[in-house]
Amino acid sequence: MLTLTKFTLIAFLFFTLPIHAQQIEPINSTQQSEQTTAISIKEPASRYLKLKKKPPNEIQIPATFSIQIDQDFLFRFPLTKNEDRNYTQGTAFVISHPWLRKSWLFYPFRKIEESSDNFDAYGSSIALGGTAFTPRIIDSSAPIVGDRPFAFLLYVSTSSTLRHQKFNKKGKLRQTYHSFSINYGVFGTNIGYRFQSFAHKNIVKGRPTDPKGWNNQISKGGSPALLFDYNRFQPLLSFPKKNTVSIDDRSVFDLGWNLGASVGYYDRAYTSLYARLGHLRNRNQARWNGGFSSLASGSYEMAAPEKKKTRFKDVFEGFLYGRVNGTLMFRNAMLVGQGFKHSDYTLKPEWTNVGLYEFEWGFVLAFEYFKKGKTGPKTWAFQGRSIYRSPEFNSKLFPERWHYFGSVGLMFPL
């Protein structure tokens, strides 16, 4: 049934893109010529080293493979918050590659891209992942009434990012990034039980090795799940900032802003403020804003050009970052169930919190370079982060509690 909440979110998702397209200022014939010029994928990046006008539409994007692991066990500061509850585990394997756009799985994204001439294809990725949530007590065969239910989601995520660029009246380049994602998933498989049992027997010892509570998980036995997500990111400032989009643009601090919404197993609207401090490239701000998340595009623009003498600072990017997120969660199927599929135990809708917020901090170390004789950039990267998430529910039968979990990510060139 299409509720008012879902109708509002669907309208937000599908009408935000046309609104931005209508705000584009008229351009003269010279600018239009620049905008429609494309680069061959084999042209060297050094040709565009000193660009001072809008870069061409087709930007060479490297192929990467990423692994992200979220675990409550990885939360170390303070160690006393490391507990086996709430968001207990998540793993994603992500491939980013330009040719993904040609796949039939990316047909909806190609249609969005073709709907307007004002957007450039920026990146595409596909991910396979799983995520698990548990209550405080995991070895009870009876549901813990008032605590969250067990939930495990196995999914394939497809994501595409489009970039919109224009110059303001002062001649400065303005960029926004629009990411569209579709998750195809299954709730209620036995994978959550198997993995948690294995992990407690062999990796994280001292915790229950037979989590019997999985017999009461959301949609036990299996049920399909979908999620449609839209995320808009806009860089706000960087310091120092150059009036150029050259390949060597550097800064020590930058700031960005996200706005998004999703419909499916999460009905929500969200926003966040994101800041980085360190040895930065302005052009990579949108890429790292998504981190190693399976919903992120996992793509970015050209890396440092090939030089006769490559210096460490030319290939290295490292920074600390922080993020503050705010979410209006109208419905969370991992708490209240899917509706069309029976679950033995769920939370009452009135027990769930609508307003949520989250604090995240971490670091990224990355190396990007051109291999001799090759035009495509190579990327190696590592990310570590900690997340503090406000209580998602309040049954009044237990004290409200925060989520605390850590995450690590590795990225390799393909």
Steps between C-alpha positions, in 0.01 A plus 500: 500500500636844404497708819535879513855456631607276210330727246690801640834319485437370146414851387819632660713235329364542149442875488820632662707424189277695256490795740878534494508468124262794467729727704785496248596836358509562124837447337654652194612304198863485616406345832264258330780386274721436803227303674440263211868419439590148615835342581604165368550253783858450378612863500765588764383696800791744467324662205249646745749602767421873495133514409334820623160448347247225536664160439367275224206271562678166474747464788726199520393296805715224649375150565520399866404216731409584860431305816318659794449334837283651773516339842404596852821319601704761304378782725795570734451850648385440769537123509217467754250586222609197295190281538325236290171681439315732261697524173727203560654436158510608135717399204503629142707420190487786248615523138517839330555514124389724207364207297243424770287777348445276194357214706125430497504543878584868444225565247295720741807715566575540129145626445548759776831607344340530155210706635716813518804641318609682814645198679825309449545132583737493797515143629326163529537213744346169597525339843419172670444532872333382816400679817383365838320650801445330835351575845708506818439131583569270202483149651137506613262287292210726605472859371619774736185711504584869490845447345568511127439185290768305317536610137732399217500643148692354206506743206640605167536877465532692173597866513564777248618856558438796268682831528353839425740790434448867430678831546347767723496870413850543648640232271550236771415140427209353699457124517231274643490121495180294474523133599223250425501153654280192481545217750360157420493293816366204695399500867481195723770264371706280732825680414484729803481208742777307327739793483445617859541146633822453300640837608436435870659156481810602306555877499329686785510241776318532830158581351207257448590251225139392443289815443161328519311828457545488122197270490291814564669725241315736265335307211642166611531264203569769242321797345602747222587858590566817296647841572506806271738770621589850381792699644604850400847622600628855461852621588464821701854633546866411517802679646711606327303484176624578149287640219584204282398141446856397422617152577720626786240691702590459866358612832537430871133529600166462326132474581204336325126446543272204422124476455315180415206265542411136448191284457484126567609314809610845625250785450706801598639844423849600610763771493860529616793741529843364411850646564856388417837616634836394357680462166200532268399518136191711444385290206481186717271650760185345358666162462619471859180650635344160426793316658491126435126477553327250272250773407775729381614527142856398576624715212693818447680710245850478358793447735844663496650505148801295404825689558868427443559542873205406718509649848328345800265796543388467137349157556404518869176624650436467873258668735285486809130553453184549701131483417174587674189325362133570566223260390122493506426127504133455417515120476777245558411145390784362711307614808130478407513228233410503133123503537425263213711224662425357846770535767469325835623809685524869408499831684179698516520803265436738792814364669729619218669842496445721197778752564848348490849646496847359459861608552778351292873563495789325331794522263592410142842419353510478120756468222407576141743488211548425131695186420768547236361443153141506624249784488261373768567598863555238769367536853583346835314622807425418863229644719425464871207655682286495814126569510274613784129456418209623711234254629268371226224385734355554847260236626527638857569140609876551469718812530567667165842415365736630234670298228879491497688328221819528298578452133803432281523514123762399241509605136710339227551584131360271231 
